[in-house]
Amino acid sequence: MTSFASSGPRLYPIFRSKLVSPVQQRRPNPLLRVAFPILLFYLFTVFTGILEWTGILYWAHPLLVVGSLALIVVAVSGRLKPVVLSPVGKVLTLFTIWFIFCIPFAIWRGGSFNTFVNLWSKSYLAYILTAGLILTLAQMRAVFHTIAYSIGFLACLALAANRYDFTGRLGLIGSRYGNANEFGFTLLVGLIFLAFVYLRGTGFRKASAVILVFPMLVALAKTGSRGTLIGALMLVIFVFTQASARGRVQMVFALPILLVVLLLAVPSNLRNRYITVFKPHNEESTYNEAEAIGSTQARLELLKDSIATTIRHPLFGVGPGNFQVAQAQLAIDRGEAYGMWHVTHNSYTELSSETGIPGLLIYLAFVVQCWRVLSVIRRRRHVSRDVVAMTQTIRAALVVLVTVAFFDSVGYGPNVPIMAGLITALSFIARDEQARYKTESKRDEAAPALPEPEYESALTSPLYN
């Protein structure tokens, strides 16, 4: 597992403390550093859902208030333009423009407008804040720790609350994590960031990571999310391909034991639910298995309807957030009494049916651009080991998010834009590290050579005379 965090390009292992990065040389607006704690608070509340769950001041929209203040700081400091015009920012901004352009063509304009105001605008803001307020490697490290600990706190909170939906699946009911699927893949992403804390931390950091991993794994198993299970399998494959030979051997021995322990820790109804991923339906299926299989069949029908909706509205779609309305009309046209009134449970067909094929293509280009930027960072010479480890961490999280997107509607949520913000900020940091190394190399080359010290011959020295 160690090689997973440290694999990558040739590294410039130790930077001299006297060097000053180009970011520091330009003396960025001090408001950016003052506003950085706002980002940590923002990420903590997003990944814990604590304000929604407790209802404390939620009606006052504190996230929107503090986020707007931080956005003003980013704009005043001159950081907004490079963030928006970065390779990732350009495509994400283009998707936002297309999103707005689709609203007038929506079958229910009010629904699309509300989706933009209450969901996507906040996700785009999360990208701007994440990319704009992280200036240094130390700040990036603090953000990684905040994400890991926030999701760890979320797992503990959900286990303490001990609330389940009508199918017996764990979630933080009353928050955005009341949906067990979204709760599950967020926990999986949190485990990836927790691995960074353990691998790149010392002392207290390592101990806290070890302590938090257990409630996170138990909570993850109790979500009963089959999409998250497939995401976890993809994560294992990704880590296995990146690991050293020793790490692969460790995984081969450790993973089966961990799997058995988790299966024993969850109720039988959830075990049966997970089994349906590999077991076809038959007459001997239990009630819980039949319910899970019925859920799969319903999702298949939703998938078919989302594809049909895309074919009917290929250019602008039916409008963001309007698939349920369109699906209900499709059901009535088929002679059914009413529709399912569910989201597509597939982010890609959600985007194609609601924003048209152009919207889907732009979003896919955005995800590809994220991966390309990470690959560029990973190939850079003379970057610190922390940058390489952070790159690998985000790559693993992106693998999970792209996989889970096939089984849940997460296209408008903040998770992917936050990852995109980390990617943009990390690309700036890696560029600055490389520039700092080149500056020091030129300084060393330009420095005059010191004269060689003169030594007296041992034979002619007065000491021997």
Backbone torsions as a table, in degrees:
resi	resn	phi	psi	omega
1	MET	NA	-26.8	-178.7
2	THR	-63.0	-38.2	-177.6
3	SER	-67.5	-26.3	176.9
4	PHE	-59.1	-38.5	-179.1
5	ALA	-82.6	-25.5	-172.3
6	SER	-110.0	-3.8	-179.7
7	SER	-69.5	151.9	179.2
8	GLY	148.8	-155.6	-174.3
9	PRO	-76.3	175.3	174.6
10	ARG	-64.4	138.9	-169.2
11	LEU	-113.0	151.8	168.2
12	TYR	-96.0	98.6	-162.0
13	PRO	-66.6	-40.5	-173.0
14	ILE	-133.5	121.5	175.8
15	PHE	-90.1	140.5	179.4
16	ARG	-72.8	138.3	-174.0
17	SER	-65.4	-22.2	-176.7
18	LYS	-77.5	-11.8	-176.8
19	LEU	-74.1	151.1	178.1
20	VAL	-122.0	127.9	-177.5
21	SER	-72.1	158.3	176.3
22	PRO	-57.6	-31.9	177.8
23	VAL	-63.7	-43.6	179.3
24	GLN	-70.1	-33.4	179.1
25	GLN	-63.2	-35.0	-179.6
26	ARG	-79.1	-4.7	178.6
27	ARG	49.4	72.6	-177.9
28	PRO	-62.3	157.3	-179.6
29	ASN	-52.2	125.3	-178.5
30	PRO	-61.7	-18.0	177.2
31	LEU	-61.5	-28.4	179.2
32	LEU	-62.1	-41.8	179.1
33	ARG	-70.9	-35.4	177.8
34	VAL	-66.4	-35.2	-177.1
35	ALA	-82.2	-11.0	-177.1
36	PHE	-57.6	-41.7	176.7
37	PRO	-58.3	-27.5	176.3
38	ILE	-61.4	-40.2	178.3
39	LEU	-62.4	-43.0	178.8
40	LEU	-61.9	-42.1	176.8
41	PHE	-63.7	-42.7	-179.4
42	TYR	-59.6	-48.4	-178.7
43	LEU	-67.1	-37.4	178.5
44	PHE	-61.4	-45.9	-178.7
45	THR	-69.5	-34.2	178.5
46	VAL	-66.9	-46.3	-173.8
47	PHE	-83.6	-12.7	175.3
48	THR	-102.1	-25.0	-176.3
49	GLY	64.8	21.4	-171.0
50	ILE	-66.2	-37.8	-178.6
51	LEU	-67.4	-39.7	179.0
52	GLU	-67.6	-40.9	-174.1
53	TRP	-70.5	-40.4	-178.4
54	THR	-85.6	-25.3	-177.7
55	GLY	76.7	7.4	-177.7
56	ILE	-71.9	114.1	177.8
57	LEU	56.3	16.5	-177.8
58	TYR	-64.0	-32.9	-180.0
59	TRP	-63.8	-22.7	-179.4
60	ALA	-85.4	-1.5	179.1
61	HIS	52.0	59.4	-177.7
62	PRO	-61.7	-34.0	179.0
63	LEU	-63.5	-41.0	179.5
64	LEU	-66.1	-38.2	-178.8
65	VAL	-66.2	-54.3	-177.7
66	VAL	-67.7	-33.9	177.7
67	GLY	-65.0	-39.1	178.5
68	SER	-66.5	-40.0	177.6
69	LEU	-62.4	-43.3	179.0
70	ALA	-66.2	-36.2	178.2
71	LEU	-62.8	-40.2	177.5
72	ILE	-61.7	-41.1	178.7
73	VAL	-62.8	-44.2	179.6
74	VAL	-61.3	-41.5	-179.3
75	ALA	-68.0	-45.4	-177.8
76	VAL	-65.4	-33.6	-177.1
77	SER	-75.7	-9.8	-177.7
78	GLY	84.6	7.8	-178.4
79	ARG	-82.8	-19.7	-174.4
80	LEU	-63.4	-44.7	-175.8
81	LYS	-61.2	-51.3	179.2
82	PRO	-63.4	-30.7	178.5
83	VAL	-67.9	-45.8	-178.9
84	VAL	-69.7	-35.8	-176.1
85	LEU	-91.4	6.5	173.9
86	SER	-68.2	161.4	-179.8
87	PRO	-53.4	-42.0	178.7
88	VAL	-74.5	-42.1	-177.2
89	GLY	-62.5	-36.5	179.7
90	LYS	-60.3	-47.6	-176.4
91	VAL	-70.9	-38.9	178.8
92	LEU	-66.2	-38.6	177.0
93	THR	-66.4	-39.2	176.7
94	LEU	-61.1	-40.8	177.2
95	PHE	-64.1	-39.2	178.6
96	THR	-62.8	-42.3	178.1
97	ILE	-63.2	-43.6	178.7
98	TRP	-64.8	-38.6	176.6
99	PHE	-54.8	-50.4	-179.4
100	ILE	-64.4	-38.4	-178.5
101	PHE	-64.6	-28.9	-178.7
102	CYS	-76.9	-20.0	-174.4
103	ILE	-59.8	-46.2	-179.5
104	PRO	-62.8	-21.5	-178.3
105	PHE	-96.0	4.6	-177.4
106	ALA	-71.6	151.2	177.1
107	ILE	-73.9	-20.2	172.8
108	TRP	-139.5	94.3	-172.9
109	ARG	-63.9	-36.9	179.5
110	GLY	-61.7	-39.2	178.8
111	GLY	-65.2	-41.3	178.8
112	SER	-67.6	-39.9	178.4
113	PHE	-62.5	-42.9	178.1
114	ASN	-64.4	-37.3	177.8
115	THR	-62.8	-38.7	178.4
116	PHE	-68.4	-47.2	-175.7
117	VAL	-68.2	-45.5	-172.1
118	ASN	-89.4	-15.0	-175.0
119	LEU	-128.1	-67.0	-171.7
120	TRP	-68.5	-38.0	179.6
121	SER	-59.4	-37.3	178.1
122	LYS	-70.0	-35.4	178.3
123	SER	-67.9	-42.1	178.1
124	TYR	-65.8	-38.0	176.0
125	LEU	-62.0	-38.8	178.9
126	ALA	-61.2	-37.9	176.7
127	TYR	-63.9	-47.9	-177.8
128	ILE	-60.2	-45.4	-177.9
129	LEU	-66.4	-43.6	-177.9
130	THR	-65.3	-45.9	-179.0
131	ALA	-73.6	-30.8	-173.0
132	GLY	-86.8	-26.4	-173.8
133	LEU	-100.4	-6.7	177.9
134	ILE	-95.5	113.8	-176.8
135	LEU	-108.5	-32.1	-171.5
136	THR	-124.4	165.9	177.6
137	LEU	-64.7	-36.3	178.2
138	ALA	-63.3	-40.2	177.2
139	GLN	-66.3	-40.6	177.2
140	MET	-61.2	-41.2	177.8
141	ARG	-62.9	-39.9	178.5
142	ALA	-63.8	-37.2	178.4
143	VAL	-66.5	-43.6	178.0
144	PHE	-59.7	-43.4	178.9
145	HIS	-65.1	-39.7	179.9
146	THR	-62.4	-43.4	179.3
147	ILE	-63.2	-45.8	-178.7
148	ALA	-62.3	-48.9	-177.6
149	TYR	-70.2	-33.9	179.2
150	SER	-63.8	-45.1	-179.7
151	ILE	-71.2	-32.1	173.0
152	GLY	-63.2	-42.0	175.8
153	PHE	-63.1	-39.1	177.3
154	LEU	-59.4	-43.9	179.3
155	ALA	-62.2	-45.8	179.7
156	CYS	-63.2	-40.2	180.0
157	LEU	-63.9	-43.0	-179.8
158	ALA	-66.4	-40.5	178.6
159	LEU	-67.3	-37.3	178.7
160	ALA	-68.4	-40.9	178.6
161	ALA	-67.2	-34.1	174.9
162	ASN	55.6	48.8	179.6
163	ARG	-110.1	138.2	-177.0
164	TYR	-129.3	153.5	176.6
165	ASP	-80.9	-175.2	-172.9
166	PHE	-68.4	-15.8	177.2
167	THR	-94.7	2.9	178.3
168	GLY	83.6	24.0	-177.9
169	ARG	-104.2	137.7	-175.5
170	LEU	-74.9	142.1	174.2
171	GLY	-165.4	166.3	175.6
172	LEU	-91.4	82.5	-174.2
173	ILE	-59.9	133.1	-179.1
174	GLY	101.6	-2.9	177.2
175	SER	-128.6	-178.6	176.8
176	ARG	-63.3	-16.1	178.2
177	TYR	-95.2	16.0	170.3
178	GLY	-68.2	-25.0	173.1
179	ASN	-77.7	116.9	-174.4
180	ALA	-62.6	-31.2	-179.7
181	ASN	-68.1	-47.2	178.9
182	GLU	-65.7	-37.2	176.9
183	PHE	-62.5	-42.3	-177.2
184	GLY	-65.1	-47.5	-176.7
185	PHE	-74.0	-24.6	173.8
186	THR	-67.3	-40.5	175.9
187	LEU	-62.5	-38.7	-180.0
188	LEU	-65.1	-42.1	175.5
189	VAL	-63.1	-40.1	178.6
190	GLY	-61.2	-36.6	178.0
191	LEU	-64.3	-33.8	178.4
192	ILE	-65.5	-44.8	179.2
193	PHE	-69.9	-31.2	176.7
194	LEU	-66.7	-34.0	176.0
195	ALA	-63.0	-37.5	176.0
196	PHE	-63.0	-43.9	179.5
197	VAL	-58.4	-41.8	-179.0
198	TYR	-70.7	-46.6	-173.9
199	LEU	-71.6	-32.1	-177.5
200	ARG	-106.7	4.8	-179.5
201	GLY	-104.1	173.5	176.7
202	THR	-138.8	154.6	172.5
203	GLY	56.8	-114.2	-175.5
204	PHE	-59.1	-39.7	-178.7
205	ARG	-60.8	-47.8	179.4
206	LYS	-62.5	-42.8	-178.9
207	ALA	-63.8	-43.0	179.9
208	SER	-64.8	-36.4	178.6
209	ALA	-65.4	-41.8	179.2
210	VAL	-63.9	-40.2	-179.1
211	ILE	-67.1	-42.1	-175.2
212	LEU	-76.4	-23.0	-174.5
213	VAL	-64.1	-31.9	-176.6
214	PHE	-69.7	-52.3	177.1
215	PRO	-62.6	-31.1	179.3
216	MET	-68.2	-40.7	178.8
217	LEU	-67.7	-41.3	179.4
218	VAL	-64.9	-46.2	178.5
219	ALA	-61.9	-39.6	178.9
220	LEU	-61.9	-43.7	179.8
221	ALA	-64.6	-34.2	-177.0
222	LYS	-79.5	-5.7	176.5
223	THR	-72.4	-25.6	-178.4
224	GLY	65.0	22.2	-176.8
225	SER	-84.9	111.9	179.6
226	ARG	-73.4	-31.3	174.8
227	GLY	-62.5	-39.9	177.0
228	THR	-66.9	-35.1	177.0
229	LEU	-60.7	-44.2	178.7
230	ILE	-67.0	-38.2	175.1
231	GLY	-60.6	-38.9	178.4
232	ALA	-66.2	-38.3	177.6
233	LEU	-63.9	-41.6	176.9
234	MET	-64.4	-37.3	177.9
235	LEU	-63.3	-43.8	179.1
236	VAL	-61.0	-42.9	179.3
237	ILE	-62.9	-43.1	-180.0
238	PHE	-62.7	-48.4	-179.3
239	VAL	-63.6	-38.9	-179.2
240	PHE	-62.2	-41.0	-179.8
241	THR	-70.2	-25.3	-178.6
242	GLN	-91.3	-15.8	-173.1
243	ALA	-79.9	161.1	174.5
244	SER	-76.7	173.8	178.9
245	ALA	-59.6	-41.3	178.6
246	ARG	-64.3	-42.4	178.7
247	GLY	-63.2	-36.9	179.1
248	ARG	-66.2	-39.9	177.4
249	VAL	-62.8	-42.5	178.5
250	GLN	-61.5	-40.6	179.1
251	MET	-65.0	-41.2	-179.1
252	VAL	-59.5	-36.8	-178.9
253	PHE	-85.3	-35.5	-172.2
254	ALA	-81.7	-38.9	-172.7
255	LEU	-64.1	-44.7	177.3
256	PRO	-59.7	-38.7	178.7
257	ILE	-64.8	-44.6	179.4
258	LEU	-62.3	-40.2	-179.4
259	LEU	-63.7	-43.1	179.7
260	VAL	-63.8	-43.1	-179.6
261	VAL	-61.8	-43.4	-179.6
262	LEU	-67.2	-39.2	178.3
263	LEU	-64.3	-34.7	177.5
264	LEU	-74.0	-23.0	-176.2
265	ALA	-83.5	-16.8	-176.9
266	VAL	-100.9	154.3	178.0
267	PRO	-62.4	160.4	-176.7
268	SER	-63.4	-33.1	-179.2
269	ASN	-64.2	-34.6	178.3
270	LEU	-76.0	-35.1	175.4
271	ARG	-60.4	-43.7	178.5
272	ASN	-63.6	-35.2	179.5
273	ARG	-65.4	-43.6	178.4
274	TYR	-64.8	-35.8	-177.8
275	ILE	-63.0	-29.6	-177.8
276	THR	-63.9	-14.7	175.4
277	VAL	-64.9	-31.3	-175.5
278	PHE	-113.5	-9.8	-173.6
279	LYS	-113.9	124.7	178.2
280	PRO	-72.2	159.7	-179.7
281	HIS	-72.9	138.2	173.9
282	ASN	-146.4	176.8	-174.9
283	GLU	-66.5	-21.7	-177.4
284	GLU	-90.5	4.4	-180.0
285	SER	-63.9	142.3	178.1
286	THR	-73.4	173.0	179.8
287	TYR	-62.0	-44.0	-179.1
288	ASN	-64.5	-39.3	176.9
289	GLU	-65.0	-41.4	180.0
290	ALA	-63.8	-38.1	178.8
291	GLU	-64.7	-42.5	179.6
292	ALA	-65.9	-42.1	178.6
293	ILE	-65.9	-38.8	175.7
294	GLY	-61.5	-37.5	176.2
295	SER	-63.5	-40.7	177.9
296	THR	-62.8	-43.2	179.8
297	GLN	-65.4	-38.3	177.5
298	ALA	-64.6	-39.5	178.0
299	ARG	-65.6	-34.7	177.7
300	LEU	-64.4	-39.8	177.2
301	GLU	-65.5	-40.3	177.4
302	LEU	-63.7	-38.0	178.1
303	LEU	-62.7	-44.5	178.9
304	LYS	-62.2	-41.5	-179.6
305	ASP	-68.4	-34.7	178.8
306	SER	-68.5	-35.8	176.0
307	ILE	-67.7	-41.6	177.8
308	ALA	-63.0	-39.2	178.1
309	THR	-64.8	-39.2	177.4
310	THR	-62.1	-40.9	-180.0
311	ILE	-66.3	-36.3	-179.9
312	ARG	-73.9	-32.5	-177.5
313	HIS	-129.6	69.8	-171.8
314	PRO	-74.2	-24.4	-172.5
315	LEU	-89.2	-58.8	-176.6
316	PHE	-108.4	-4.4	-177.1
317	GLY	69.3	-168.3	179.8
318	VAL	-94.9	1.6	-179.9
319	GLY	105.0	136.6	179.0
320	PRO	-54.2	131.7	178.9
321	GLY	80.3	9.0	-173.6
322	ASN	-110.5	7.7	-177.9
323	PHE	-60.9	-39.1	-178.0
324	GLN	-60.7	-38.7	177.8
325	VAL	-65.7	-44.7	-179.6
326	ALA	-66.3	-39.1	180.0
327	GLN	-66.4	-36.1	177.1
328	ALA	-62.8	-39.5	178.4
329	GLN	-67.5	-38.3	175.9
330	LEU	-61.0	-42.8	-179.5
331	ALA	-63.7	-41.4	179.0
332	ILE	-66.1	-38.7	177.6
333	ASP	-63.3	-28.3	178.1
334	ARG	-82.7	-3.4	-179.9
335	GLY	96.4	6.4	177.8
336	GLU	-81.3	157.2	-176.2
337	ALA	-70.3	-36.3	-178.9
338	TYR	-160.6	168.7	179.7
339	GLY	-89.1	-179.8	-179.0
340	MET	-79.5	-26.4	-177.2
341	TRP	53.8	49.5	175.7
342	HIS	-126.7	157.3	172.2
343	VAL	-70.9	171.7	-172.7
344	THR	-70.7	-22.2	-173.2
345	HIS	60.2	25.7	172.6
346	ASN	-152.4	112.4	-173.2
347	SER	-63.3	-31.7	-175.4
348	TYR	-73.6	-42.8	175.7
349	THR	-76.5	-23.4	171.7
350	GLU	-61.3	-46.1	-179.5
351	LEU	-68.5	-42.0	-177.9
352	SER	-68.1	-36.8	-178.6
353	SER	-78.6	-27.9	-175.4
354	GLU	-100.8	-27.7	178.6
355	THR	-120.6	8.2	178.8
356	GLY	79.1	171.6	178.9
357	ILE	-61.8	-39.0	175.7
358	PRO	-58.5	-40.2	178.6
359	GLY	-62.2	-42.5	178.1
360	LEU	-63.2	-44.6	-178.4
361	LEU	-63.6	-39.4	177.9
362	ILE	-64.7	-42.2	-179.3
363	TYR	-66.4	-40.5	177.3
364	LEU	-63.9	-38.7	176.5
365	ALA	-62.9	-35.8	177.4
366	PHE	-63.5	-45.7	179.5
367	VAL	-64.8	-42.9	178.4
368	VAL	-62.0	-40.2	179.1
369	GLN	-63.7	-38.3	175.9
370	CYS	-58.1	-46.4	-178.9
371	TRP	-66.2	-39.5	179.7
372	ARG	-63.6	-42.7	179.6
373	VAL	-64.2	-41.0	176.9
374	LEU	-61.9	-39.1	178.7
375	SER	-65.4	-38.5	177.5
376	VAL	-63.8	-44.5	178.5
377	ILE	-60.2	-42.7	-176.7
378	ARG	-65.6	-28.8	-179.8
379	ARG	-88.2	-8.3	-178.7
380	ARG	-64.4	142.0	173.6
381	ARG	-86.6	158.7	170.3
382	HIS	61.1	43.6	171.8
383	VAL	-115.8	154.9	-175.1
384	SER	-72.3	161.1	179.7
385	ARG	-64.1	-32.9	177.2
386	ASP	-62.1	-39.9	179.0
387	VAL	-63.3	-42.9	178.0
388	VAL	-63.1	-44.1	179.5
389	ALA	-63.8	-40.6	177.8
390	MET	-65.1	-39.1	177.5
391	THR	-61.2	-45.9	178.7
392	GLN	-64.4	-36.4	178.5
393	THR	-63.3	-47.2	-179.3
394	ILE	-67.9	-36.8	176.3
395	ARG	-59.2	-43.5	179.1
396	ALA	-64.7	-42.3	178.2
397	ALA	-63.4	-38.1	179.7
398	LEU	-66.8	-37.2	175.9
399	VAL	-59.4	-44.3	179.2
400	VAL	-63.8	-48.4	-176.5
401	LEU	-63.5	-42.0	179.6
402	VAL	-66.2	-35.5	179.3
403	THR	-71.6	-49.0	-178.5
404	VAL	-63.6	-26.6	-179.9
405	ALA	-60.9	-20.5	176.0
406	PHE	-73.0	-16.4	-172.4
407	PHE	-123.0	2.5	179.5
408	ASP	-152.8	158.1	-179.4
409	SER	-93.5	94.7	-178.1
410	VAL	-124.0	15.6	-174.3
411	GLY	-62.5	-32.6	-176.8
412	TYR	-101.4	-1.9	-177.2
413	GLY	-73.5	169.2	-174.5
414	PRO	-82.4	-11.8	-171.8
415	ASN	-61.5	-50.2	-179.3
416	VAL	-67.2	-44.8	175.8
417	PRO	-58.8	-35.1	177.2
418	ILE	-65.8	-42.8	175.8
419	MET	-60.6	-39.4	178.5
420	ALA	-63.7	-39.3	176.7
421	GLY	-62.7	-40.6	176.4
422	LEU	-63.0	-39.4	-179.5
423	ILE	-63.7	-46.0	179.9
424	THR	-63.0	-47.2	179.6
425	ALA	-61.9	-40.1	-179.6
426	LEU	-67.7	-33.8	177.3
427	SER	-65.6	-38.0	176.0
428	PHE	-63.8	-43.3	-178.4
429	ILE	-65.3	-43.4	179.2
430	ALA	-63.6	-40.2	177.3
431	ARG	-62.0	-42.3	-179.9
432	ASP	-66.5	-38.4	178.0
433	GLU	-63.7	-42.3	179.4
434	GLN	-65.6	-42.2	178.1
435	ALA	-64.3	-37.2	179.1
436	ARG	-64.8	-40.6	178.5
437	TYR	-64.8	-43.3	-180.0
438	LYS	-64.3	-38.7	178.3
439	THR	-61.9	-43.9	-179.9
440	GLU	-68.2	-35.9	179.2
441	SER	-63.7	-43.2	178.2
442	LYS	-65.1	-36.9	179.2
443	ARG	-64.9	-40.5	178.7
444	ASP	-66.9	-38.3	179.8
445	GLU	-68.3	-35.3	-177.7
446	ALA	-80.0	-17.8	-177.8
447	ALA	-68.3	136.4	179.4
448	PRO	-66.3	144.5	-179.0
449	ALA	-73.1	137.5	178.5
450	LEU	-75.1	140.4	178.7
451	PRO	-65.6	146.1	179.2
452	GLU	-70.1	138.4	178.2
453	PRO	-66.1	144.7	179.9
454	GLU	-92.6	128.2	-179.9
455	TYR	-113.7	136.3	175.7
456	GLU	-78.8	147.1	177.1
457	SER	-65.4	139.0	179.9
458	ALA	-61.9	-27.7	-177.8
459	LEU	-76.6	-30.7	-177.3
460	THR	-98.1	-1.6	-178.3
461	SER	-67.2	140.4	178.8
462	PRO	-58.9	-23.9	-179.9
463	LEU	-62.8	-24.6	-177.2
464	TYR	-104.9	5.7	-178.5
465	ASN	-102.3	NA	NA
